[in-house]
């Protein structure tokens, strides 16, 4: 999957993560895709480490999207914990 595919998966995964974990976050439209892209990478890495499977198979694979969304939720939670302390 190319860089444009990662950006698109990250954007959508970040939006889905924000829908599943609503709340006010600083950064808005800029932070959401970055969280999604980082979440996709984290989700793929965790899938390989924990389950021993290649969870990032392709753009249209369900495992890619699940890994990206779960990773985005984890990154969003960590982001909120860090940013929430500063405010």
Secondary structure, 3 states (H helix, E strand, C coil): CCHHHHHHHHHHHHHHHHHHCCCCCCCCHHHHHHHHHHHHHHHHHHHHHHHCCCCCCCCCCHHHHHHHHHHHHHHHHHHHHHHHHHC
